[in-house]
Every structure is written in structure tokens, then in C-alpha cells.
Amino acid sequence: MISFFNEFISYLLLVIIMAAVAVCGVFTGKKLRDNKDAKAAAQTKAEE
């Protein structure tokens, strides 16, 4: 029974770490995209 809990906790930690990496990736991607859009908007305004 202890072996089951050890494996369960091991997989639970793995899933939590993977979810944290995914969330960080989403926020980083959103920030990079917002910066790119702002730069493109500033360049478009400068051309006008």
C-alpha cells in the first residue's frame, strides 16, 4: 500500500511540474506576442 502512495505522489508531482511549465509557457508567449503587437502598432503609426 505504501508503494502505491509513493507512486501516486511521484506522478502527482510530475503532473504539477508539467502544468507549471505549461502555464509559464502560456504567459511567456502572451507577453512576447503583446510586445510584438505593440512594436508593430508603433511602427505603423510612425509610417503614417
Rosetta blueprint (number, residue, H / E / L):
1 M L
2 I H
3 S H
4 F H
5 F H
6 N H
7 E H
8 F H
9 I H
10 S H
11 Y H
12 L H
13 L H
14 L H
15 V H
16 I H
17 I H
18 M H
19 A H
20 A H
21 V H
22 A H
23 V H
24 C H
25 G H
26 V H
27 F H
28 T H
29 G H
30 K H
31 K H
32 L H
33 R H
34 D H
35 N H
36 K H
37 D H
38 A H
39 K H
40 A H
41 A H
42 A H
43 Q H
44 T H
45 K H
46 A H
47 E H
48 E L
